[in-house]
Amino acid sequence: MKRKGYKFRLYPNEFQEILINKTFGCTRQIHNLLLNEKESVYDLYKEYPELLKSHTYLTPAYYKTIYPYLKEVDSQALTSAWLNMKNAFSNFFNKTHNYPNYKSKKNTRQSYTTHTTNENIRLESNGIQLPKLGVVKFRKHRELPDDAVIKAATISKNASGKYYVSLRIEYEKEILHIDKDFQKVIGLDFSLNGFYVSSEGKKANYPMYYMNSLEKLAKAQRRLSNKIKGSKNYDKQKLKVAKIHEKISNQRNDFLHQESRRLVNNYEIICVETLDLTEMMKNKYFSKKISDISYNRFVNYLSYKCEDAGKTLHKVDKYYASSKICSNCGAKKKTLPLSQRVYSCECGNVMDRDHNAAINIATQGMISYLNKTIEAGTALIA
């Protein structure tokens, strides 16, 4: 069984739009009520662990008796918000996540999740059936896999006021394996100029959408700062700023999807380096470029597309000195300043620093693939 998500644009009518916004508010209230209760109970019983552990928290069904308007919205959405809040606290005490915060109606992104019960979430000929909302028009830009079962749906609204539905589905998928005598391999070395340099010496030539839109974005944000908060002009200008950000995001995602699809279609083994971009972004000179490129998102796209196509994605360890090692003779330099863009070795190998690193990354990926193939063959014989 394979799990996957499909996101579609929604076009709700006036009634459906009002009900969706009501559901956003009600799920937010359930979240905040439970968080307040959790904090109050902890302050009361923090010195008595047994009482704290045995306390039974109020449920959405009880809150409906206090706030009757909660009955107007999808009950599954309220239950999901309640369970998510409980899980958030468990994750905090397990030290895997930060302390949960209160939700505000001023957040630019609003959402709620509902689960399928008796096929109450299904695709119709003219839209998608959603609980309480009925059939909502949507743009079906791609088909779901055959025999796909919809497990849950997340309805969301972005900063520019557009509505989306994300379907969580399950379906059976045959595991594909590429069986060829020769595997076409490519290595990708991360580069601030051009996104990446491949082991074939080619650059991705990423257009730097955010960096090229900084002037336009700054002008729109200056106009926003001159408006009075809460006024109609402020809301109009805020929407313009949100649309600029949305366009940049859409352009970036479109490029990353197309580039990752091209690589998966043309190569059997794709090798990339693992980077700590959070640490790299602490450098004020590189932070905007690194954020614009979204390299980790690109690797995620490669990962699931390789899995679907039966291809191999190899991630080279971030501590592997791909830039310092000569791709021709294997010699390793003790130091290699970032300002030195040409790699020069005593064996006579002189080439671009990033191209040299990409070749080393491809070599490591191929070695890893061959080792796994030999191990699998040995285990089969045994």
C-alpha positions in Angstrom: 0.0 0.0 0.0 1.2 3.4 -0.9 0.1 6.7 0.7 0.2 10.0 -1.3 -1.3 13.5 -1.3 -3.1 15.2 -4.2 -3.8 19.0 -4.0 -6.6 20.6 -6.0 -7.9 24.2 -6.3 -11.4 24.7 -4.9 -14.0 27.1 -6.2 -16.7 27.3 -3.4 -19.9 29.3 -3.8 -20.9 32.0 -1.4 -22.7 29.6 1.1 -19.8 27.1 1.0 -17.2 29.9 1.5 -19.0 31.1 4.6 -19.2 27.6 6.0 -15.5 26.9 5.3 -14.5 30.1 7.1 -16.8 29.2 10.1 -15.1 25.8 10.2 -11.7 27.5 10.3 -12.9 29.5 13.3 -14.5 26.6 15.1 -11.4 24.3 14.8 -9.2 27.2 15.9 -11.4 27.7 19.0 -11.3 23.9 19.9 -7.5 24.1 19.6 -7.2 27.2 21.8 -9.7 25.8 24.4 -7.9 22.6 24.8 -4.5 24.4 25.0 -5.9 26.6 27.7 -7.3 23.6 29.6 -4.0 21.8 29.3 -2.1 24.7 30.8 -4.6 25.2 33.6 -4.6 21.5 34.5 -0.8 21.3 34.4 -0.5 24.4 36.7 -3.0 22.8 39.1 -1.5 19.2 39.2 2.1 19.7 38.3 3.2 18.6 41.7 0.9 15.5 41.6 1.9 13.4 38.6 -0.7 10.7 39.2 -3.6 13.2 39.2 -2.2 14.9 36.1 -1.9 11.6 34.3 -5.5 10.5 35.2 -7.2 13.7 34.3 -9.9 13.4 31.6 -10.0 16.4 29.2 -13.1 17.9 27.8 -14.1 16.7 24.3 -15.6 18.6 21.3 -19.0 17.0 22.2 -18.9 18.7 25.6 -17.9 22.0 24.0 -20.9 21.8 21.7 -23.2 22.1 24.7 -21.5 25.3 25.8 -21.1 26.8 22.3 -24.1 25.6 20.2 -22.7 27.2 17.0 -20.1 24.4 16.9 -22.8 22.1 15.7 -23.0 23.9 12.4 -19.7 22.7 11.2 -18.2 19.3 10.4 -17.7 17.2 13.6 -14.8 15.3 12.1 -12.9 18.6 11.7 -13.4 19.5 15.4 -12.3 16.0 16.5 -9.2 16.3 14.3 -8.3 19.7 15.8 -8.7 18.2 19.3 -6.5 15.2 18.5 -3.9 17.3 16.9 -3.7 19.5 20.0 -3.2 16.4 22.2 -0.5 15.0 19.9 1.2 18.4 19.9 1.5 18.2 23.7 2.7 14.6 23.6 5.4 15.6 21.1 6.5 18.5 23.3 6.9 16.3 26.4 8.8 13.8 24.2 11.1 16.7 23.3 10.6 16.2 19.6 8.7 19.5 19.0 8.4 23.0 20.4 5.6 24.1 22.8 2.3 24.5 20.9 1.0 28.1 20.4 -2.4 29.6 20.4 -3.9 30.1 16.9 -5.0 33.5 15.7 -7.6 34.3 13.1 -5.0 36.7 11.6 -2.8 33.9 10.4 -2.3 34.1 6.7 -3.0 30.4 6.2 -6.2 28.8 7.6 -7.0 25.1 7.4 -8.9 22.1 8.8 -8.8 18.4 8.3 -11.7 16.0 8.0 -11.7 12.2 7.6 -13.7 9.9 5.4 -16.7 8.2 6.9 -19.1 6.2 4.7 -17.7 7.7 1.6 -18.7 11.2 2.6 -15.6 12.5 0.7 -15.6 11.4 -2.9 -15.1 12.7 -6.4 -18.2 13.6 -8.4 -18.6 14.3 -12.1 -19.0 18.0 -11.5 -16.9 18.5 -8.3 -15.8 16.9 -5.0 -18.2 15.9 -2.2 -17.1 17.3 1.2 -18.8 16.9 4.6 -21.4 19.7 5.3 -20.3 21.6 2.1 -21.9 19.3 -0.4 -20.4 19.2 -3.9 -17.7 21.9 -4.4 -16.4 22.8 -7.8 -12.7 22.1 -8.2 -10.0 22.0 -10.8 -9.1 18.4 -11.5 -5.8 18.9 -13.2 -4.8 15.2 -12.8 -6.4 11.9 -12.2 -6.2 9.9 -9.0 -4.5 6.4 -9.2 -6.8 3.5 -10.0 -8.5 2.0 -6.9 -7.4 4.9 -4.8 -9.2 5.3 -1.4 -9.6 8.8 0.0 -8.7 8.6 3.7 -8.9 12.3 4.6 -9.1 15.8 3.2 -7.5 19.1 4.3 -9.3 22.3 3.2 -7.1 25.3 3.3 -7.1 29.0 2.4 -3.9 30.8 1.5 -2.9 34.5 2.1 -4.3 35.6 -1.3 -7.8 34.2 -0.5 -7.7 31.0 -2.7 -9.1 27.7 -1.4 -7.5 24.3 -1.9 -8.3 20.7 -0.9 -5.5 18.2 -0.2 -6.6 14.6 -0.4 -4.8 11.9 1.5 -5.1 8.7 -0.4 -4.1 5.0 -0.2 -3.7 2.7 -3.2 -1.8 -0.4 -4.2 1.3 0.2 -6.3 3.6 -2.3 -7.9 7.2 -1.8 -6.9 9.3 -1.0 -10.0 12.9 -2.0 -10.4 15.1 -0.9 -13.3 17.0 -3.9 -14.6 19.7 -2.7 -17.0 23.3 -3.7 -17.7 24.3 -0.1 -17.8 22.9 2.5 -15.3 23.0 6.1 -16.4 24.3 8.2 -13.5 24.4 11.9 -12.7 25.8 13.7 -9.7 24.6 17.2 -8.6 26.7 19.6 -6.6 24.8 22.5 -4.9 25.7 25.9 -6.2 24.5 29.4 -5.3 25.1 30.4 -8.9 22.8 28.3 -11.0 21.2 26.0 -8.4 23.5 23.1 -9.1 26.3 21.9 -11.3 26.0 18.4 -12.7 28.8 15.8 -13.2 28.3 16.4 -16.9 29.4 20.0 -16.4 26.0 21.6 -16.9 24.2 24.1 -14.7 20.5 24.2 -13.9 20.4 28.0 -14.5 17.7 28.6 -11.9 16.1 32.1 -12.6 16.3 33.3 -8.9 12.6 34.4 -8.9 12.7 35.9 -5.4 15.9 37.8 -5.9 14.6 39.2 -9.2 11.3 40.3 -7.5 12.9 42.1 -4.5 12.5 45.6 -6.0 8.8 45.0 -6.8 8.2 43.3 -3.5 9.9 46.1 -1.5 7.8 48.8 -3.3 4.6 46.9 -2.5 5.6 46.5 1.2 6.5 50.2 1.5 3.0 51.1 0.3 1.5 48.6 2.8 3.5 50.2 5.7 2.0 53.6 4.8 -1.6 52.3 5.1 -3.6 52.5 8.2 -4.0 49.0 9.8 -7.6 47.7 9.6 -8.6 50.0 6.7 -9.9 48.8 3.4 -6.8 50.2 1.6 -4.6 48.3 4.0 -6.4 45.0 3.2 -6.2 45.7 -0.5 -2.5 46.4 -0.4 -1.9 43.4 1.9 -3.6 41.2 -0.7 -1.3 42.6 -3.5 1.8 41.7 -1.4 0.4 38.2 -0.8 -0.1 37.7 -4.5 3.5 38.7 -5.3 4.7 36.1 -2.8 2.3 33.5 -4.2 3.6 34.1 -7.8 7.2 33.7 -6.7 6.3 30.5 -4.9 4.4 29.1 -7.9 7.3 29.9 -10.2 9.8 28.3 -7.9 7.7 25.1 -7.5 7.1 24.9 -11.3 10.8 25.0 -11.9 11.6 22.5 -9.2 9.0 20.0 -10.5 10.0 20.3 -14.1 13.7 20.0 -13.3 13.2 17.0 -11.0 11.0 15.3 -13.5 13.6 15.8 -16.3 16.3 14.2 -14.2 14.2 11.2 -13.2 13.1 10.6 -16.8 16.7 10.6 -18.1 18.8 9.0 -15.4 18.6 5.7 -13.4 20.8 6.9 -10.5 20.8 10.5 -9.2 23.3 11.5 -6.6 23.0 14.6 -4.5 24.8 16.0 -1.5 23.2 16.4 1.9 23.5 19.9 3.2 22.8 21.6 6.5 21.1 24.6 5.0 19.9 26.0 8.3 23.5 26.5 9.4 24.4 27.9 6.0 21.6 30.5 6.1 23.2 32.0 9.2 25.6 33.7 6.8 23.9 37.0 6.0 25.4 37.1 2.5 23.9 33.8 1.4 20.7 33.5 3.3 18.4 35.1 0.7 19.8 33.0 -2.1 19.6 29.8 -0.2 16.0 30.5 0.7 15.2 31.4 -2.9 16.7 28.1 -4.3 14.8 25.8 -1.9 17.3 22.9 -2.4 15.8 20.6 0.3 12.4 20.9 -1.4 14.0 19.9 -4.7 15.6 16.8 -3.1 12.2 15.9 -1.6 10.7 16.1 -5.1 13.5 13.9 -6.5 13.0 11.4 -3.7 9.3 10.6 -4.3 9.6 10.8 -8.1 12.5 8.3 -8.0 10.5 6.0 -5.8 7.5 6.1 -8.1 9.7 5.5 -11.2 11.8 2.7 -9.6 14.9 4.9 -9.9 17.7 5.3 -7.3 18.4 8.5 -5.3 21.7 8.5 -3.4 22.4 11.1 -0.8 26.1 11.6 -0.1 26.9 12.4 3.5 27.4 16.1 4.2 30.8 15.4 5.7 32.1 13.9 2.5 34.8 16.3 1.1 33.6 16.3 -2.5 35.2 19.6 -3.3 38.6 18.8 -1.9 39.1 15.4 -3.6 40.5 15.2 -7.1 38.0 13.5 -9.4 40.9 12.2 -11.6 43.5 10.7 -9.1 41.7 10.7 -5.8 44.2 13.0 -4.0 42.7 15.2 -1.2 43.7 18.8 -0.5 44.1 19.8 3.1 42.4 23.2 2.5 40.3 24.7 -0.3 39.1 28.3 0.3 35.6 29.1 -0.9 37.0 31.9 -3.0 39.0 29.4 -5.1 36.6 28.5 -7.9 39.0 26.4 -10.0 40.3 23.1 -8.8 43.9 22.3 -9.6 45.7 19.1 -8.8 49.3 18.0 -9.2 48.2 15.2 -11.5 47.3 17.9 -14.1 43.6 17.9 -13.5 42.3 21.6 -13.7 38.6 22.1 -13.8 35.7 24.1 -12.2 35.5 23.4 -8.5 31.7 22.5 -8.6 32.1 20.3 -11.6 34.9 18.4 -9.8 32.7 18.0 -6.8 29.7 16.7 -8.9 31.9 14.0 -10.4 33.0 12.8 -7.0 29.3 12.8 -5.8 28.3 10.7 -8.8 31.2 8.3 -8.1 30.2 7.8 -4.5 26.6 7.2 -5.6 27.7 4.5 -8.1 29.9 2.8 -5.5 27.0 2.7 -3.1 24.7 1.3 -5.7 27.2 -1.4 -6.7 27.8 -2.4 -3.1 24.1 -2.8 -2.5 23.8 -4.9 -5.7 26.6 -7.2 -4.6 25.2 -7.5 -1.1 21.7 -8.4 -2.5 23.3 -10.9 -4.9 25.3 -12.5 -2.0 22.2 -12.7 0.2 20.2 -14.3 -2.7 22.9 -17.0 -3.2 23.1 -17.7 0.5 
